[in-house]
Amino acid sequence: MGRVVIDVMPKPEILDPQGKAVVGALPRLGFDVFTGVRQGKRFELEVTGEVTEEVLEQARRAAETLLSNPVIEDVVSVRDAAAAGAGA
Amino acid sequence: MGRVVIDVMPKPEILDPQGKAVVGALPRLGFDVFTGVRQGKRFELEVTGEVTEEVLEQARRAAETLLSNPVIEDVVSVRDAAAAGAGA
């Protein structure tokens, strides 16, 4: 079974109220080193077989059309979860 | 400026309604290879200096206390965005 990981983040120029809430709460809880927080989405898509180039191509198109809003969000990465350094 | 990336996913045994909605919508849009989807959160935390071990330790504690609900979510990874293979 293969798995594709897709990361979506709000565009830098877009206000991110969830990130703002987190960055305000961190120092109150004693975490004093962080100056900014952005909150985005992470998707894990399962396939029965291996993660082929065809699977990745479908995942890229799904990321741009269904999983993100291109007006306010960037697709940061689409990758095979099993690949070296996939951060999964 | 350094950046820490934190990934949080719903635990496997927890129902994920957003993921279910996505997996239902994918075939209707012509994406036919995916059998399951889970939706989680991705955080990017900025620090003014470098991402030291102290920064990562604060990020790990923040991930476990503020950024995830340990009853229903797993912290999948906490890493320096600049590190090789960080998937950022």
Backbone of each chain as nested JSON, in Angstrom:
{
  "chains": [
    {"id": "A", "residues": [
      {"number": 1, "name": "MET", "atoms": {"N": [0.836, -1.204, 0.0], "CA": [0.0, 0.0, 0.0], "C": [0.867, 1.249, 0.0]}},
      {"number": 2, "name": "GLY", "atoms": {"N": [0.559, 2.162, -0.915], "CA": [1.348, 3.388, -0.991], "C": [0.598, 4.563, -0.4]}},
      {"number": 3, "name": "ARG", "atoms": {"N": [1.346, 5.612, -0.148], "CA": [0.739, 6.791, 0.46], "C": [1.389, 8.043, -0.121]}},
      {"number": 4, "name": "VAL", "atoms": {"N": [0.54, 9.012, -0.497], "CA": [1.022, 10.299, -0.994], "C": [0.718, 11.352, 0.066]}},
      {"number": 5, "name": "VAL", "atoms": {"N": [1.699, 12.202, 0.344], "CA": [1.51, 13.289, 1.297], "C": [1.435, 14.607, 0.541]}},
      {"number": 6, "name": "ILE", "atoms": {"N": [0.404, 15.389, 0.856], "CA": [0.208, 16.697, 0.221], "C": [0.15, 17.759, 1.313]}},
      {"number": 7, "name": "ASP", "atoms": {"N": [0.978, 18.791, 1.165], "CA": [0.97, 19.906, 2.115], "C": [0.415, 21.145, 1.441]}},
      {"number": 8, "name": "VAL", "atoms": {"N": [-0.518, 21.803, 2.116], "CA": [-1.14, 23.025, 1.61], "C": [-1.01, 24.098, 2.689]}},
      {"number": 9, "name": "MET", "atoms": {"N": [-0.521, 25.268, 2.313], "CA": [-0.379, 26.36, 3.289], "C": [-1.065, 27.617, 2.765]}},
      {"number": 10, "name": "PRO", "atoms": {"N": [-1.559, 28.469, 3.68], "CA": [-2.099, 29.759, 3.227], "C": [-0.983, 30.578, 2.567]}},
      {"number": 11, "name": "LYS", "atoms": {"N": [-1.313, 31.315, 1.524], "CA": [-0.315, 32.167, 0.864], "C": [0.232, 33.184, 1.866]}},
      {"number": 12, "name": "PRO", "atoms": {"N": [1.502, 33.581, 1.7], "CA": [2.125, 34.486, 2.69], "C": [1.354, 35.793, 2.878]}},
      {"number": 13, "name": "GLU", "atoms": {"N": [0.726, 36.307, 1.821], "CA": [0.052, 37.6, 1.927], "C": [-1.367, 37.487, 2.475]}},
      {"number": 14, "name": "ILE", "atoms": {"N": [-1.809, 36.235, 2.724], "CA": [-3.172, 36.03, 3.219], "C": [-3.16, 35.965, 4.753]}},
      {"number": 15, "name": "LEU", "atoms": {"N": [-4.094, 36.675, 5.378], "CA": [-4.222, 36.63, 6.834], "C": [-4.565, 35.206, 7.262]}},
      {"number": 16, "name": "ASP", "atoms": {"N": [-3.901, 34.756, 8.33], "CA": [-4.12, 33.39, 8.819], "C": [-4.555, 33.472, 10.283]}},
      {"number": 17, "name": "PRO", "atoms": {"N": [-5.875, 33.566, 10.52], "CA": [-6.358, 33.778, 11.899], "C": [-5.977, 32.649, 12.843]}},
      {"number": 18, "name": "GLN", "atoms": {"N": [-5.947, 31.391, 12.346], "CA": [-5.577, 30.281, 13.221], "C": [-4.112, 30.405, 13.645]}},
      {"number": 19, "name": "GLY", "atoms": {"N": [-3.25, 30.756, 12.681], "CA": [-1.833, 30.957, 13.008], "C": [-1.653, 32.097, 13.997]}},
      {"number": 20, "name": "LYS", "atoms": {"N": [-2.401, 33.177, 13.804], "CA": [-2.329, 34.33, 14.712], "C": [-2.74, 33.913, 16.127]}},
      {"number": 21, "name": "ALA", "atoms": {"N": [-3.79, 33.1, 16.234], "CA": [-4.249, 32.641, 17.542], "C": [-3.163, 31.814, 18.22]}},
      {"number": 22, "name": "VAL", "atoms": {"N": [-2.498, 30.964, 17.45], "CA": [-1.445, 30.118, 18.013], "C": [-0.275, 30.968, 18.479]}},
      {"number": 23, "name": "VAL", "atoms": {"N": [0.146, 31.926, 17.641], "CA": [1.317, 32.729, 17.996], "C": [1.029, 33.593, 19.226]}},
      {"number": 24, "name": "GLY", "atoms": {"N": [-0.242, 33.936, 19.445], "CA": [-0.603, 34.679, 20.661], "C": [-0.624, 33.795, 21.891]}},
      {"number": 25, "name": "ALA", "atoms": {"N": [-0.98, 32.527, 21.703], "CA": [-1.09, 31.613, 22.847], "C": [0.264, 31.067, 23.29]}},
      {"number": 26, "name": "LEU", "atoms": {"N": [1.213, 30.939, 22.375], "CA": [2.505, 30.304, 22.7], "C": [3.22, 30.967, 23.883]}},
      {"number": 27, "name": "PRO", "atoms": {"N": [3.43, 32.312, 23.864], "CA": [4.161, 32.902, 24.995], "C": [3.419, 32.766, 26.323]}},
      {"number": 28, "name": "ARG", "atoms": {"N": [2.102, 32.744, 26.284], "CA": [1.342, 32.575, 27.534], "C": [1.578, 31.203, 28.134]}},
      {"number": 29, "name": "LEU", "atoms": {"N": [1.972, 30.228, 27.301], "CA": [2.249, 28.878, 27.786], "C": [3.742, 28.646, 28.016]}},
      {"number": 30, "name": "GLY", "atoms": {"N": [4.528, 29.714, 27.893], "CA": [5.948, 29.595, 28.199], "C": [6.841, 29.298, 27.008]}},
      {"number": 31, "name": "PHE", "atoms": {"N": [6.263, 29.287, 25.807], "CA": [7.082, 29.059, 24.616], "C": [7.439, 30.423, 24.037]}},
      {"number": 32, "name": "ASP", "atoms": {"N": [8.694, 30.861, 24.25], "CA": [9.044, 32.263, 24.005], "C": [9.941, 32.49, 22.789]}},
      {"number": 33, "name": "VAL", "atoms": {"N": [10.222, 31.458, 22.018], "CA": [11.183, 31.645, 20.914], "C": [10.523, 31.871, 19.555]}},
      {"number": 34, "name": "PHE", "atoms": {"N": [9.199, 31.736, 19.487], "CA": [8.559, 31.762, 18.16], "C": [7.987, 33.14, 17.848]}},
      {"number": 35, "name": "THR", "atoms": {"N": [8.275, 33.624, 16.644], "CA": [7.841, 34.967, 16.266], "C": [6.672, 34.953, 15.274]}},
      {"number": 36, "name": "GLY", "atoms": {"N": [6.395, 33.819, 14.69], "CA": [5.296, 33.749, 13.739], "C": [4.844, 32.315, 13.558]}},
      {"number": 37, "name": "VAL", "atoms": {"N": [3.558, 32.141, 13.278], "CA": [3.021, 30.793, 13.046], "C": [2.046, 30.86, 11.874]}},
      {"number": 38, "name": "ARG", "atoms": {"N": [2.156, 29.897, 10.967], "CA": [1.166, 29.733, 9.901], "C": [0.589, 28.338, 10.028]}},
      {"number": 39, "name": "GLN", "atoms": {"N": [-0.724, 28.233, 9.895], "CA": [-1.35, 26.912, 9.974], "C": [-1.917, 26.521, 8.62]}},
      {"number": 40, "name": "GLY", "atoms": {"N": [-1.531, 25.344, 8.153], "CA": [-2.035, 24.831, 6.892], "C": [-2.601, 23.434, 7.055]}},
      {"number": 41, "name": "LYS", "atoms": {"N": [-2.713, 22.734, 5.936], "CA": [-3.323, 21.41, 5.948], "C": [-2.341, 20.378, 5.426]}},
      {"number": 42, "name": "ARG", "atoms": {"N": [-2.467, 19.167, 5.931], "CA": [-1.669, 18.048, 5.446], "C": [-2.634, 16.911, 5.105]}},
      {"number": 43, "name": "PHE", "atoms": {"N": [-2.524, 16.382, 3.898], "CA": [-3.368, 15.269, 3.473], "C": [-2.504, 14.033, 3.266]}},
      {"number": 44, "name": "GLU", "atoms": {"N": [-3.043, 12.886, 3.66], "CA": [-2.418, 11.609, 3.324], "C": [-3.397, 10.832, 2.457]}},
      {"number": 45, "name": "LEU", "atoms": {"N": [-3.001, 10.543, 1.211], "CA": [-3.849, 9.823, 0.264], "C": [-3.295, 8.415, 0.08]}},
      {"number": 46, "name": "GLU", "atoms": {"N": [-4.154, 7.417, 0.293], "CA": [-3.723, 6.031, 0.157], "C": [-4.042, 5.474, -1.221]}},
      {"number": 47, "name": "VAL", "atoms": {"N": [-3.138, 4.653, -1.722], "CA": [-3.403, 3.881, -2.949], "C": [-3.111, 2.418, -2.637]}},
      {"number": 48, "name": "THR", "atoms": {"N": [-3.789, 1.522, -3.366], "CA": [-3.597, 0.098, -3.085], "C": [-2.225, -0.386, -3.551]}},
      {"number": 49, "name": "GLY", "atoms": {"N": [-1.775, 0.097, -4.694], "CA": [-0.485, -0.348, -5.216], "C": [0.64, 0.579, -4.804]}},
      {"number": 50, "name": "GLU", "atoms": {"N": [1.608, 0.708, -5.679], "CA": [2.728, 1.598, -5.414], "C": [2.41, 3.013, -5.86]}},
      {"number": 51, "name": "VAL", "atoms": {"N": [3.182, 3.949, -5.36], "CA": [3.022, 5.336, -5.779], "C": [3.809, 5.541, -7.075]}},
      {"number": 52, "name": "THR", "atoms": {"N": [3.09, 5.43, -8.18], "CA": [3.718, 5.59, -9.499], "C": [3.675, 7.06, -9.912]}},
      {"number": 53, "name": "GLU", "atoms": {"N": [4.293, 7.368, -11.055], "CA": [4.246, 8.744, -11.569], "C": [2.802, 9.13, -11.911]}},
      {"number": 54, "name": "GLU", "atoms": {"N": [1.99, 8.149, -12.387], "CA": [0.575, 8.405, -12.684], "C": [-0.192, 8.778, -11.408]}},
      {"number": 55, "name": "VAL", "atoms": {"N": [0.095, 8.072, -10.309], "CA": [-0.532, 8.393, -9.019], "C": [-0.143, 9.801, -8.578]}},
      {"number": 56, "name": "LEU", "atoms": {"N": [1.142, 10.121, -8.688], "CA": [1.611, 11.451, -8.272], "C": [0.981, 12.542, -9.136]}},
      {"number": 57, "name": "GLU", "atoms": {"N": [0.804, 12.254, -10.435], "CA": [0.204, 13.242, -11.328], "C": [-1.257, 13.492, -10.939]}},
      {"number": 58, "name": "GLN", "atoms": {"N": [-2.002, 12.404, -10.637], "CA": [-3.386, 12.587, -10.151], "C": [-3.394, 13.363, -8.84]}},
      {"number": 59, "name": "ALA", "atoms": {"N": [-2.448, 13.049, -7.96], "CA": [-2.388, 13.728, -6.654], "C": [-2.111, 15.216, -6.837]}},
      {"number": 60, "name": "ARG", "atoms": {"N": [-1.206, 15.548, -7.787], "CA": [-0.893, 16.96, -8.036], "C": [-2.123, 17.701, -8.529]}},
      {"number": 61, "name": "ARG", "atoms": {"N": [-2.882, 17.052, -9.455], "CA": [-4.066, 17.73, -9.988], "C": [-5.151, 17.834, -8.917]}},
      {"number": 62, "name": "ALA", "atoms": {"N": [-5.312, 16.793, -8.086], "CA": [-6.282, 16.852, -6.995], "C": [-5.892, 17.945, -6.001]}},
      {"number": 63, "name": "ALA", "atoms": {"N": [-4.594, 18.084, -5.75], "CA": [-4.128, 19.103, -4.806], "C": [-4.485, 20.499, -5.292]}},
      {"number": 64, "name": "GLU", "atoms": {"N": [-4.344, 20.716, -6.614], "CA": [-4.589, 22.06, -7.161], "C": [-6.074, 22.364, -7.298]}},
      {"number": 65, "name": "THR", "atoms": {"N": [-6.909, 21.326, -7.444], "CA": [-8.319, 21.581, -7.736], "C": [-9.226, 21.367, -6.519]}},
      {"number": 66, "name": "LEU", "atoms": {"N": [-9.054, 20.228, -5.827], "CA": [-9.969, 19.888, -4.744], "C": [-9.41, 20.236, -3.364]}},
      {"number": 67, "name": "LEU", "atoms": {"N": [-8.102, 20.042, -3.172], "CA": [-7.537, 20.112, -1.823], "C": [-7.016, 21.497, -1.447]}},
      {"number": 68, "name": "SER", "atoms": {"N": [-6.918, 22.379, -2.414], "CA": [-6.49, 23.739, -2.093], "C": [-7.341, 24.73, -2.867]}},
      {"number": 69, "name": "ASN", "atoms": {"N": [-7.389, 25.935, -2.351], "CA": [-8.028, 27.049, -3.05], "C": [-6.893, 27.919, -3.597]}},
      {"number": 70, "name": "PRO", "atoms": {"N": [-6.669, 27.886, -4.905], "CA": [-5.483, 28.562, -5.451], "C": [-5.47, 30.069, -5.241]}},
      {"number": 71, "name": "VAL", "atoms": {"N": [-6.611, 30.65, -4.89], "CA": [-6.639, 32.092, -4.638], "C": [-5.935, 32.427, -3.32]}},
      {"number": 72, "name": "ILE", "atoms": {"N": [-6.094, 31.567, -2.329], "CA": [-5.56, 31.897, -1.0], "C": [-4.539, 30.893, -0.475]}},
      {"number": 73, "name": "GLU", "atoms": {"N": [-4.342, 29.771, -1.194], "CA": [-3.454, 28.739, -0.672], "C": [-2.419, 28.297, -1.711]}},
      {"number": 74, "name": "ASP", "atoms": {"N": [-1.272, 27.851, -1.212], "CA": [-0.231, 27.261, -2.057], "C": [-0.124, 25.778, -1.744]}},
      {"number": 75, "name": "VAL", "atoms": {"N": [0.035, 24.953, -2.785], "CA": [0.382, 23.546, -2.586], "C": [1.895, 23.503, -2.378]}},
      {"number": 76, "name": "VAL", "atoms": {"N": [2.325, 23.221, -1.153], "CA": [3.742, 23.287, -0.808], "C": [4.485, 22.065, -1.33]}},
      {"number": 77, "name": "SER", "atoms": {"N": [3.873, 20.891, -1.199], "CA": [4.532, 19.7, -1.728], "C": [3.551, 18.563, -1.933]}},
      {"number": 78, "name": "VAL", "atoms": {"N": [3.852, 17.738, -2.928], "CA": [3.121, 16.498, -3.233], "C": [4.188, 15.436, -3.398]}},
      {"number": 79, "name": "ARG", "atoms": {"N": [4.205, 14.433, -2.501], "CA": [5.33, 13.493, -2.535], "C": [4.92, 12.106, -2.027]}},
      {"number": 80, "name": "ASP", "atoms": {"N": [5.686, 11.123, -2.445], "CA": [5.52, 9.752, -1.958], "C": [5.964, 9.702, -0.501]}},
      {"number": 81, "name": "ALA", "atoms": {"N": [5.069, 9.252, 0.393], "CA": [5.413, 9.205, 1.82], "C": [6.591, 8.286, 2.083]}},
      {"number": 82, "name": "ALA", "atoms": {"N": [6.806, 7.303, 1.214], "CA": [7.875, 6.33, 1.442], "C": [9.218, 6.82, 0.895]}},
      {"number": 83, "name": "ALA", "atoms": {"N": [9.196, 7.906, 0.118], "CA": [10.451, 8.384, -0.465], "C": [11.389, 8.891, 0.629]}},
      {"number": 84, "name": "ALA", "atoms": {"N": [12.67, 8.765, 0.394], "CA": [13.658, 9.24, 1.378], "C": [13.473, 10.723, 1.596]}},
      {"number": 85, "name": "GLY", "atoms": {"N": [13.447, 11.123, 2.863], "CA": [13.34, 12.55, 3.167], "C": [11.994, 13.15, 2.874]}},
      {"number": 86, "name": "ALA", "atoms": {"N": [10.957, 12.322, 2.891], "CA": [9.624, 12.851, 2.605], "C": [9.02, 13.536, 3.83]}},
      {"number": 87, "name": "GLY", "atoms": {"N": [9.706, 13.453, 4.949], "CA": [9.201, 14.114, 6.145], "C": [7.912, 13.522, 6.636]}},
      {"number": 88, "name": "ALA", "atoms": {"N": [7.715, 12.271, 6.365], "CA": [6.474, 11.623, 6.775], "C": [6.744, 10.714, 7.961]}}
    ]},
    {"id": "B", "residues": [
      {"number": 1, "name": "MET", "atoms": {"N": [16.702, 33.674, 9.552], "CA": [15.419, 33.275, 10.143], "C": [15.204, 31.776, 9.972]}},
      {"number": 2, "name": "GLY", "atoms": {"N": [14.855, 31.1, 11.059], "CA": [14.621, 29.662, 10.983], "C": [13.145, 29.326, 11.01]}},
      {"number": 3, "name": "ARG", "atoms": {"N": [12.863, 28.102, 10.629], "CA": [11.463, 27.688, 10.584], "C": [11.355, 26.226, 11.003]}},
      {"number": 4, "name": "VAL", "atoms": {"N": [10.386, 25.952, 11.883], "CA": [10.127, 24.583, 12.318], "C": [8.803, 24.147, 11.706]}},
      {"number": 5, "name": "VAL", "atoms": {"N": [8.776, 22.943, 11.169], "CA": [7.54, 22.396, 10.591], "C": [7.009, 21.306, 11.52]}},
      {"number": 6, "name": "ILE", "atoms": {"N": [5.726, 21.393, 11.846], "CA": [5.078, 20.406, 12.716], "C": [3.89, 19.811, 11.971]}},
      {"number": 7, "name": "ASP", "atoms": {"N": [3.835, 18.489, 11.902], "CA": [2.71, 17.804, 11.265], "C": [1.886, 17.081, 12.323]}},
      {"number": 8, "name": "VAL", "atoms": {"N": [0.584, 17.281, 12.274], "CA": [-0.347, 16.642, 13.207], "C": [-1.421, 15.929, 12.39]}},
      {"number": 9, "name": "MET", "atoms": {"N": [-1.658, 14.655, 12.7], "CA": [-2.684, 13.895, 11.973], "C": [-3.662, 13.263, 12.96]}},
      {"number": 10, "name": "PRO", "atoms": {"N": [-4.929, 13.076, 12.535], "CA": [-5.866, 12.34, 13.393], "C": [-5.355, 10.912, 13.594]}},
      {"number": 11, "name": "LYS", "atoms": {"N": [-5.549, 10.381, 14.787], "CA": [-5.141, 8.995, 15.052], "C": [-5.881, 8.055, 14.104]}},
      {"number": 12, "name": "PRO", "atoms": {"N": [-5.245, 6.937, 13.731], "CA": [-5.859, 6.026, 12.743], "C": [-7.251, 5.543, 13.155]}},
      {"number": 13, "name": "GLU", "atoms": {"N": [-7.492, 5.353, 14.459], "CA": [-8.777, 4.808, 14.902], "C": [-9.86, 5.873, 15.04]}},
      {"number": 14, "name": "ILE", "atoms": {"N": [-9.492, 7.138, 14.819], "CA": [-10.455, 8.23, 14.962], "C": [-11.097, 8.519, 13.613]}},
      {"number": 15, "name": "LEU", "atoms": {"N": [-12.422, 8.678, 13.611], "CA": [-13.139, 9.045, 12.395], "C": [-12.664, 10.416, 11.921]}},
      {"number": 16, "name": "ASP", "atoms": {"N": [-12.431, 10.546, 10.626], "CA": [-11.949, 11.805, 10.051], "C": [-12.942, 12.261, 8.99]}},
      {"number": 17, "name": "PRO", "atoms": {"N": [-13.953, 13.056, 9.387], "CA": [-15.015, 13.417, 8.447], "C": [-14.511, 14.213, 7.246]}},
      {"number": 18, "name": "GLN", "atoms": {"N": [-13.488, 15.061, 7.448], "CA": [-12.959, 15.833, 6.319], "C": [-12.298, 14.913, 5.304]}},
      {"number": 19, "name": "GLY", "atoms": {"N": [-11.532, 13.951, 5.827], "CA": [-10.906, 12.975, 4.927], "C": [-11.946, 12.155, 4.178]}},
      {"number": 20, "name": "LYS", "atoms": {"N": [-13.002, 11.756, 4.883], "CA": [-14.087, 10.992, 4.254], "C": [-14.738, 11.797, 3.131]}},
      {"number": 21, "name": "ALA", "atoms": {"N": [-14.948, 13.108, 3.373], "CA": [-15.547, 13.954, 2.342], "C": [-14.65, 14.029, 1.118]}},
      {"number": 22, "name": "VAL", "atoms": {"N": [-13.35, 14.13, 1.348], "CA": [-12.409, 14.221, 0.225], "C": [-12.389, 12.917, -0.558]}},
      {"number": 23, "name": "VAL", "atoms": {"N": [-12.348, 11.782, 0.157], "CA": [-12.259, 10.5, -0.55], "C": [-13.536, 10.224, -1.345]}},
      {"number": 24, "name": "GLY", "atoms": {"N": [-14.659, 10.796, -0.909], "CA": [-15.89, 10.661, -1.674], "C": [-15.921, 11.558, -2.897]}},
      {"number": 25, "name": "ALA", "atoms": {"N": [-15.276, 12.718, -2.795], "CA": [-15.301, 13.683, -3.906], "C": [-14.305, 13.333, -5.004]}},
      {"number": 26, "name": "LEU", "atoms": {"N": [-13.199, 12.7, -4.647], "CA": [-12.136, 12.433, -5.633], "C": [-12.616, 11.684, -6.876]}},
      {"number": 27, "name": "PRO", "atoms": {"N": [-13.319, 10.524, -6.728], "CA": [-13.733, 9.813, -7.948], "C": [-14.717, 10.605, -8.797]}},
      {"number": 28, "name": "ARG", "atoms": {"N": [-15.542, 11.418, -8.163], "CA": [-16.485, 12.249, -8.937], "C": [-15.751, 13.259, -9.811]}},
      {"number": 29, "name": "LEU", "atoms": {"N": [-14.52, 13.605, -9.415], "CA": [-13.725, 14.557, -10.197], "C": [-12.743, 13.856, -11.128]}},
      {"number": 30, "name": "GLY", "atoms": {"N": [-12.847, 12.527, -11.194], "CA": [-12.007, 11.787, -12.135], "C": [-10.71, 11.247, -11.553]}},
      {"number": 31, "name": "PHE", "atoms": {"N": [-10.507, 11.409, -10.246], "CA": [-9.303, 10.871, -9.611], "C": [-9.655, 9.512, -9.026]}},
      {"number": 32, "name": "ASP", "atoms": {"N": [-9.213, 8.432, -9.704], "CA": [-9.745, 7.107, -9.399], "C": [-8.76, 6.167, -8.706]}},
      {"number": 33, "name": "VAL", "atoms": {"N": [-7.596, 6.64, -8.334], "CA": [-6.592, 5.722, -7.778], "C": [-6.535, 5.717, -6.248]}},
      {"number": 34, "name": "PHE", "atoms": {"N": [-7.267, 6.635, -5.61], "CA": [-7.094, 6.786, -4.164], "C": [-8.171, 6.025, -3.387]}},
      {"number": 35, "name": "THR", "atoms": {"N": [-7.751, 5.265, -2.385], "CA": [-8.683, 4.437, -1.624], "C": [-8.97, 4.998, -0.234]}},
      {"number": 36, "name": "GLY", "atoms": {"N": [-8.174, 5.954, 0.21], "CA": [-8.403, 6.534, 1.525], "C": [-7.712, 7.87, 1.645]}},
      {"number": 37, "name": "VAL", "atoms": {"N": [-8.299, 8.759, 2.436], "CA": [-7.704, 10.082, 2.663], "C": [-7.832, 10.431, 4.133]}},
      {"number": 38, "name": "ARG", "atoms": {"N": [-6.776, 10.953, 4.713], "CA": [-6.82, 11.507, 6.065], "C": [-6.366, 12.958, 5.973]}},
      {"number": 39, "name": "GLN", "atoms": {"N": [-7.075, 13.829, 6.674], "CA": [-6.684, 15.239, 6.667], "C": [-6.197, 15.651, 8.039]}},
      {"number": 40, "name": "GLY", "atoms": {"N": [-5.01, 16.222, 8.067], "CA": [-4.444, 16.722, 9.313], "C": [-4.0, 18.157, 9.182]}},
      {"number": 41, "name": "LYS", "atoms": {"N": [-3.13, 18.579, 10.094], "CA": [-2.696, 19.969, 10.136], "C": [-1.19, 20.058, 9.967]}},
      {"number": 42, "name": "ARG", "atoms": {"N": [-0.748, 21.152, 9.36], "CA": [0.667, 21.434, 9.233], "C": [0.907, 22.836, 9.774]}},
      {"number": 43, "name": "PHE", "atoms": {"N": [1.861, 22.971, 10.691], "CA": [2.204, 24.271, 11.263], "C": [3.619, 24.653, 10.843]}},
      {"number": 44, "name": "GLU", "atoms": {"N": [3.812, 25.931, 10.538], "CA": [5.155, 26.466, 10.323], "C": [5.401, 27.516, 11.399]}},
      {"number": 45, "name": "LEU", "atoms": {"N": [6.397, 27.276, 12.242], "CA": [6.73, 28.198, 13.335], "C": [8.043, 28.892, 13.014]}},
      {"number": 46, "name": "GLU", "atoms": {"N": [8.026, 30.219, 13.046], "CA": [9.236, 30.985, 12.741], "C": [9.986, 31.373, 13.997]}},
      {"number": 47, "name": "VAL", "atoms": {"N": [11.314, 31.359, 13.895], "CA": [12.167, 31.9, 14.962], "C": [13.12, 32.891, 14.308]}},
      {"number": 48, "name": "THR", "atoms": {"N": [13.589, 33.869, 15.095], "CA": [14.465, 34.892, 14.514], "C": [15.845, 34.322, 14.203]}},
      {"number": 49, "name": "GLY", "atoms": {"N": [16.362, 33.467, 15.079], "CA": [17.696, 32.918, 14.859], "C": [17.642, 31.569, 14.165]}},
      {"number": 50, "name": "GLU", "atoms": {"N": [18.6, 30.755, 14.497], "CA": [18.649, 29.418, 13.913], "C": [17.757, 28.459, 14.695]}},
      {"number": 51, "name": "VAL", "atoms": {"N": [17.443, 27.34, 14.076], "CA": [16.658, 26.298, 14.736], "C": [17.623, 25.426, 15.549]}},
      {"number": 52, "name": "THR", "atoms": {"N": [17.752, 25.779, 16.814], "CA": [18.647, 25.043, 17.711], "C": [17.889, 23.874, 18.35]}},
      {"number": 53, "name": "GLU", "atoms": {"N": [18.61, 23.064, 19.117], "CA": [17.971, 21.957, 19.829], "C": [16.948, 22.488, 20.84]}},
      {"number": 54, "name": "GLU", "atoms": {"N": [17.265, 23.655, 21.46], "CA": [16.33, 24.297, 22.4], "C": [15.031, 24.701, 21.694]}},
      {"number": 55, "name": "VAL", "atoms": {"N": [15.157, 25.241, 20.486], "CA": [13.975, 25.618, 19.701], "C": [13.144, 24.371, 19.375]}},
      {"number": 56, "name": "LEU", "atoms": {"N": [13.819, 23.314, 18.942], "CA": [13.099, 22.079, 18.599], "C": [12.412, 21.491, 19.825]}},
      {"number": 57, "name": "GLU", "atoms": {"N": [13.063, 21.596, 20.99], "CA": [12.475, 21.065, 22.211], "C": [11.206, 21.848, 22.576]}},
      {"number": 58, "name": "GLN", "atoms": {"N": [11.261, 23.183, 22.46], "CA": [10.05, 23.985, 22.706], "C": [8.969, 23.62, 21.688]}},
      {"number": 59, "name": "ALA", "atoms": {"N": [9.365, 23.426, 20.437], "CA": [8.391, 23.094, 19.393], "C": [7.732, 21.748, 19.681]}},
      {"number": 60, "name": "ARG", "atoms": {"N": [8.539, 20.779, 20.153], "CA": [7.983, 19.461, 20.474], "C": [6.962, 19.562, 21.607]}},
      {"number": 61, "name": "ARG", "atoms": {"N": [7.292, 20.371, 22.637], "CA": [6.354, 20.507, 23.756], "C": [5.11, 21.272, 23.326]}},
      {"number": 62, "name": "ALA", "atoms": {"N": [5.277, 22.312, 22.5], "CA": [4.123, 23.064, 21.996], "C": [3.235, 22.158, 21.139]}},
      {"number": 63, "name": "ALA", "atoms": {"N": [3.869, 21.292, 20.338], "CA": [3.105, 20.384, 19.483], "C": [2.242, 19.45, 20.314]}},
      {"number": 64, "name": "GLU", "atoms": {"N": [2.798, 18.971, 21.432], "CA": [2.075, 17.999, 22.265], "C": [0.991, 18.66, 23.113]}},
      {"number": 65, "name": "THR", "atoms": {"N": [1.159, 19.943, 23.443], "CA": [0.227, 20.576, 24.382], "C": [-0.767, 21.501, 23.687]}},
      {"number": 66, "name": "LEU", "atoms": {"N": [-0.275, 22.392, 22.82], "CA": [-1.138, 23.415, 22.23], "C": [-1.631, 23.036, 20.832]}},
      {"number": 67, "name": "LEU", "atoms": {"N": [-0.75, 22.411, 20.036], "CA": [-1.054, 22.245, 18.607], "C": [-1.75, 20.929, 18.282]}},
      {"number": 68, "name": "SER", "atoms": {"N": [-1.8, 20.014, 19.237], "CA": [-2.513, 18.767, 18.996], "C": [-3.325, 18.397, 20.223]}},
      {"number": 69, "name": "ASN", "atoms": {"N": [-4.342, 17.6, 20.005], "CA": [-5.121, 17.023, 21.089], "C": [-4.686, 15.561, 21.205]}},
      {"number": 70, "name": "PRO", "atoms": {"N": [-3.918, 15.227, 22.25], "CA": [-3.337, 13.876, 22.307], "C": [-4.364, 12.749, 22.388]}},
      {"number": 71, "name": "VAL", "atoms": {"N": [-5.601, 13.073, 22.697], "CA": [-6.634, 12.033, 22.738], "C": [-6.993, 11.564, 21.321]}},
      {"number": 72, "name": "ILE", "atoms": {"N": [-7.003, 12.497, 20.385], "CA": [-7.478, 12.15, 19.04], "C": [-6.444, 12.367, 17.941]}},
      {"number": 73, "name": "GLU", "atoms": {"N": [-5.298, 12.975, 18.273], "CA": [-4.319, 13.305, 17.234], "C": [-2.916, 12.822, 17.597]}},
      {"number": 74, "name": "ASP", "atoms": {"N": [-2.125, 12.54, 16.556], "CA": [-0.711, 12.204, 16.723], "C": [0.144, 13.323, 16.145]}},
      {"number": 75, "name": "VAL", "atoms": {"N": [1.219, 13.667, 16.847], "CA": [2.221, 14.562, 16.267], "C": [3.128, 13.694, 15.394]}},
      {"number": 76, "name": "VAL", "atoms": {"N": [3.007, 13.858, 14.082], "CA": [3.722, 12.99, 13.147], "C": [5.187, 13.373, 13.053]}},
      {"number": 77, "name": "SER", "atoms": {"N": [5.474, 14.671, 13.012], "CA": [6.871, 15.076, 12.973], "C": [7.037, 16.522, 13.403]}},
      {"number": 78, "name": "VAL", "atoms": {"N": [8.201, 16.802, 13.992], "CA": [8.628, 18.151, 14.375], "C": [10.053, 18.276, 13.853]}},
      {"number": 79, "name": "ARG", "atoms": {"N": [10.282, 19.19, 12.896], "CA": [11.597, 19.211, 12.246], "C": [11.963, 20.607, 11.777]}},
      {"number": 80, "name": "ASP", "atoms": {"N": [13.245, 20.819, 11.602], "CA": [13.779, 22.046, 11.024], "C": [13.429, 22.064, 9.541]}},
      {"number": 81, "name": "ALA", "atoms": {"N": [12.737, 23.122, 9.085], "CA": [12.333, 23.185, 7.683], "C": [13.542, 23.199, 6.751]}},
      {"number": 82, "name": "ALA", "atoms": {"N": [14.684, 23.663, 7.243], "CA": [15.874, 23.776, 6.403], "C": [16.666, 22.478, 6.346]}},
      {"number": 83, "name": "ALA", "atoms": {"N": [16.342, 21.513, 7.211], "CA": [17.104, 20.261, 7.237], "C": [16.881, 19.486, 5.947]}},
      {"number": 84, "name": "ALA", "atoms": {"N": [17.888, 18.752, 5.543], "CA": [17.782, 17.942, 4.326], "C": [16.628, 16.97, 4.465]}},
      {"number": 85, "name": "GLY", "atoms": {"N": [15.782, 16.908, 3.431], "CA": [14.688, 15.956, 3.447], "C": [13.582, 16.301, 4.414]}},
      {"number": 86, "name": "ALA", "atoms": {"N": [13.435, 17.583, 4.731], "CA": [12.382, 17.955, 5.675], "C": [11.026, 18.04, 4.993]}},
      {"number": 87, "name": "GLY", "atoms": {"N": [11.01, 17.891, 3.699], "CA": [9.73, 17.917, 2.989], "C": [9.055, 19.265, 3.032]}},
      {"number": 88, "name": "ALA", "atoms": {"N": [9.837, 20.296, 3.154], "CA": [9.261, 21.643, 3.213], "C": [9.495, 22.353, 1.896]}}
    ]}
  ]
}
